Amino acid sequence: MTMITNGSALVSVTDYVVDLTAKTVELKSTGSVSTGSANGVTGSAVFTALELFWNADSNANRYRFPFAISDGPSASMLELRGGWQWKDAATISLLRDAGFSYSTDFSGQSVTEEYVGIKQLGTVNNPTDQPYYLLGSATVPTNFGVAGEFNECVKVYDSAGADNRSALKIYIRESGDTYASYDLLSEQNLSALLPKSYAVPLSTTTDLNAAVVSPTGVPYSGMSLVLGSTTNTINSTSYNFSEGFIDANGGTVQQVYDWFQDQLLSSSTIDVGATQRGDTYLEGALTLVGGVLTTSQGLTIKNIASADASNIVHVDDAGASVQEVFIPTFTINCVDTSGSPANFATGTRVRIYDTTNNVELYRALVGSVSSLAVQYSSAPVAATLEYKIIAVDGSSSATLMIKSTSSISSSNVSVNITQTTDTNYGTMGIDGATVTGLSIASNKIDVDINDSDNTLQLQELYAWYVSYVHSDVGIVDSDYLIQALTPTEFVFDNSVEVKNTKTGSPLTITGGNVVDGTGSVTGWIDTSGENIYLIPETVVSFAYSSGSGLDAGQDAKLTTINNTIADLETELEKVKNTGSAVLGLSV
């Protein structure tokens, strides 16, 4: 059935009953009138049916017609005068699009009761959703008579009871759906409710922004709502918020939204002062759109996760929308060779440096984590970040230094890195931090050697240098300028020089072979210091000439090796003659 809007469609006795003695009118759902908000009968239709009945019934027309209707074209304000009333609550539940009043006199002045009609304009997401209302000064809400969309009468005045015509708030809140609420007097600028019908625009849909229903644990357990005037400093300016604030307890905007929506379903108090019941709280609200959380006017959020600080629009008492200036976050994610998350190697140290603005953002050991997020200290237009990553775990393991750059400006940036084990360091088995007699020169590139026994293994030099590069100072001062090709074969960057600073004591270096970046066996020696003698691995001398049938690359490589050996033989001859030259590379 559908809602009856034409009074001529109502049949006396079948659809309604007039009792002239009891002064009551009964509506019945046994004929054309049926229950449900979409059904029932409008107040104007009932009034028309009563007019027709009074004109046609010989008994009724002997009495004064006790009904009146007004409220302009909507005809939604019914009056039952001279002591007339609806027979019962079942009759009232069938009235639609109307409010009404009872009065003891026929002029409608001595009013005893008033009801308002509340009609929803809109739809609910699920027909089982239960709307409810809060009337007058009540603190406990009352459910509407039906679930789903509502259109029914609510008593707001009783001369022998309460006068609740000054406040009526309507709510539709179900977990997983968007929430709808309406302060009738505030929204429609009313000073008091009249016994008429009021249209209430409310609709709900699936809440696509909700991530967690009934959230528990950290950080939710530490979040709170504090009502009352407060201030919040945003972008170095203090703003006033008369409603209060939400303490986010370090949570994200998504977590704050989920927590607050859950609070608004609670039948218990939800604020720190235990004064406000959750399911009737209307003054504060949050809107989450595209990852940005907007507060209702006068409500602010504090202690949000630093990475989300710029994702909140705080609406202050003056209605100004204030948002933190975005400060980007740079994240380094450690992944394995398959791209899956992996914890940083034991003893990993990271340095992040803004080369554009000469600002260090981070320098520390990171611990057993798979991701490092560092928020920028300001909001640059654009900057280049240099990051260095190296791990050392005593004598057991190390990783090769990762050095790279990334650009950052108006958005968060993340990079993935994969650490590579320095197998040669582990094979050497030397804890570089325990090696003594070595230091970095003032130019931050030279390696000064002052060994106590005038002998030094290249493995000790390498382990010490790796440990230095890994140190809090070394990761700033130096790059990975000494490389181990094997546990006995080393290449020094052209900028690296080795100096013997022990006066009057020649230094003997053993354990392997060294060349600089050009392949020279002598270019890495600082001759301004005391003599340094490198005792090489076994030297194998051979002769080679081109035209052997090798390709060009192989030919060039062997030619270089042959020339290097020739240089080495020259140096060996010097040692025999003078005792003051350098012994060099083995092959």
Steps between C-alpha positions, in 0.01 A plus 500: 500500500595865474440810703140628473489869412134533393235512773229362273692173488442444871193294590321556830516204739741315270778759500398733781248511783348814654372459855273799573458401863868439585607786273763286326606420147657162430705412193505132409746297295247233404384668180680726257729646767817304582792540736851613407653840439439476128134414563247640751284802427578872481352739749331700223331182370366421847368854535320476163347163596372648829345792315320261267387288793366801693303617199354157426432359847175622655625448851838662446365810330296582811833573671747778445782394267796471737791486256715764335792489262757765404864558406434635152519276193655213693194481732714316752376653827194317632304615801263279699289741707233481765654199670524284188802265466636217295385175654839340565871476419426264211294775336775757549755260349304502172504880456737638237619847395328672793530617854203559728380647827223436752304780664210499743322796343368549148716802432818298538642719775505255790758262359574186701734307269704560184665260256736582216519298181859406405543395137829380355604630159757249383582133539691275739764255381329198653126466576590353838688814610328643807459880514456667838451845651587705806222722627520812715742464791501121491837323513378158387382473137174340381465279194250589231216251476641333189839421347601651171355833378275673752180705477323512832370716781699581813346648814672826596260660747269389780335758723510247781856390422806622314549775243759379249428743221842667528723216376477202265801321351473207260768232438568209267821323602589145408847346495640481148270775366540873477336681790211745466381739769285810511434767760151603388469835675855609419494389137159658427555805718200430725438649841254227598325203340142530378250209467570459129706287262873565458706359215843373604762446224699194607658215303762236567720287275781252545794671668780442251745689721467272802792259531453340843172427679510497882875578517695385806856513628768760436468780395119492539508420871691822568281732291259734677244775449547807717205740489535867584681801359857446393763640266722332244813646344511428127774642277624706798158666547261429789134431413195471727280190513201529733371145457821329608754260356572138421829367635618270220765326714738491203246334271441571133202690360349166394533365853351815652204481263433133577531558875270803501232331288500212747463743790190650338324163532561468873216517751759598762679830555792558265675815622768539763257672737240221456227749414410413142328183383645376172190416294344841560813712448425738216724801548820336378549311173777385267500465122761287324543556126803397297713448809427850636309525828284810555357592840170669574520863607661549840654150517873433454736202509827483691787250523444359153770285337760744369473365145126582503520849652426667167207265430267674746281803429426661838190725488534758776236706680501764228437235234850525357640176356860465617737235373860430596750582228599169347836371615611205289625171638787304347477124551767238437360147467736206530408213266664171405600402148141390425361838604342377824543703823810405698649640818812714473817299565629494856703814573359707214573871517317749279571861417254723309626840391331784309768608255287787371456675835800347682285344771553161662168323553614175658815320619467196726489123532156388387451174692300195392236662280411474134415864442637838608277807463649846557285809484655805344578782741324760285310525174753562221390579149737228386808329635741220421558251778818294516482180701775263610439157647759256637497223760778354713455226760836458673724262309221278372333703229465828315314633201628706212415868528192616314525861390230663291277805469129572478299814427228620737261795484122510541427134568627210708774295338612143564786296357576129515854380571657155512810456715787296355719295733871587495616138483866599503462679836345190651770277355774720648337462842649818646300744714609832354411684821782319682772587250739765637766721351285638217335839460347722235697811409356849529401506133263209576645292216855401588550199723781555750668187631694490827522133581670392822698213353570660162301232321144510374282253318284637220211308657542706819509821298184401313309390811598818681389717207164323471448551875593867465259558210232335713570725799294805590779725374620291208162468330506880473863547402567220258356288225586139426841580349684174575360186342594136546473301180605189688637456854845579358431731203418866568421810295545848646314798360731758340429739786633256761861516608681298763761674709745361755510758779736314733826694486806297412312173470431347159168318486450157349155417359414139433203285419418587144526736209377856433438716196341842478211598279725525194661163559824649634681300767664813642240775461352443844829554688558840663875541458516794743494253790739232607569208269232241439584153375227280356586132505284365221349162440698271263579679175463301181692659210410425142537649155208590276459657158190572297381292211422190703149461362323660804229761450581868547379515863695194607805627315485838676454341843798272469712782361419706813590212731824444313591870530414499870727203559776684315452796734511264795824345382648848471397577857646171621830592337496835686456317828802289425708807417380762750274336760269801495243429229163331505428138431178464306220301349488124460307321227 
